[in-house]
Amino acid sequence: MKRQLYTNQILPEKIKAVVLEEPKKLSLKQIPMWPLLDYNDDELILIKVHSCGLCGSDLRYYLGENPWGQHTLGQFIENPPNIVLGHEFAGEVVGVINPKYKNMLGKRVAPICSKVCEKCDLCMNGMDHLCPNTIHIGHGQGWGDRDYFPGAYAEYVPAWANTAFEISNNLSFDKASMMDLLAVGCHVSRKGNIKKDMPVLIIGSGPVGNSIVQISKILGAGKVLVIDQSEISLDLSKNVGADLTINNKNLNFKKILDIININTSNILPFSVFDTVGTSETFELGTNLLAKSGTYVNIAIHDEKMKFNPLTIASEKIITSSCNFQLKDYVDTLKWLENGKINIDGWLHTISLDDVSSIFPKLLSNNKNNFFKVNIIP
């Protein structure tokens, strides 16, 4: 039987998309509609994008890095030209290939942005989020040779039917498009071995850090402490339940330690989450970590760091976190739907027309008031 695309509306032959042609070159273009039938995957569906988040990893792709390769594989992978960035998205199903999914047409969904092979040793042993054969939306990963690589900085984007989760009418597309980073925050929190009523420290309170604040509380943490130099980020952390926020701009280690001890009755954080990932934050986080505690690096960079083995005395655990697993996504969507996760005050909304100009602003040293940018095509 000849394969075909089932749709509930007339689809354009060309779509508007923001294309990363090469490092530091983003262009708004008309590109051909994604050739779903040519990808040889009957699980694919077509999403009309209603909202897409601008992720910090997108900024790193813009600069020529490949954070997926660095975090997941531990190596540098050169990016192909013509990636359409964007992996945090929500929208409406407007096309399916497999007729068994025709009932999804018109549904409001928050899709997972990747598909794993389900055959490698990692997939077969419950570590599918580390699959080296991942096909990834917005990252140029796993699609083979293509003129353009699918992403959600566009009017339409492919996704996979079995991991496109229907959302309620009460959940806005803007909030639903934050699901990817919120699920990352859930996975990070679980990697931190949070213990009931024990203090947690988060270094860097951007969107992922803010999600860790909230999910740490859901998972039973005691006092949640946040260190940052952005008053906007610190205020938003307070709004979602951080017990102590510290602006460390002019503080040395001893002063930070004193502040923490005063507020935790001299109990050091059992879980430390580093969303910055510099040598300075590594040193700070590991030296503030309690005996047998866990330090989680969420921002892997390719740089050498000094490391004193005494840092991990007393059975301290030093680890990293990348991506998320299905359970993380399912649980996080439930928490977002029932109001346990709050992203009020996060979003600065722009259009596709604004994307090329906002990247340099976000990377400049000038202060801006953007906590999280989301794109409405």
Protein Blocks (a to p, Z undefined) as FASTA:
>chain_A
ZZddddfbdcdfbdcddddfbghiacddddddddfklnopakbccdddfbdcddfklmmm
mnopafklmmmnopacdddehiaehjbdcdddfbdfblklmmmgopacdddfbdceklam
klmnopammofkbccehklponapafbdcdfbbfbdcddfklcccddfklcfklmmmmmm
mmmmmmmmmmnopaehiacddehjafklmmmmmmmmmnopacdddddfbfklmmmmmmno
pabdcdfklacfklmmmmmmmmnoopacfbdcdfkopaklmmmmmmmpcehiacddfbdc
dddddddfklmgghiacdddehjdfklmmmmmmmmmnopaccehkaccddfklmmmmmmm
mmpmbdcfbfbdcddZZ
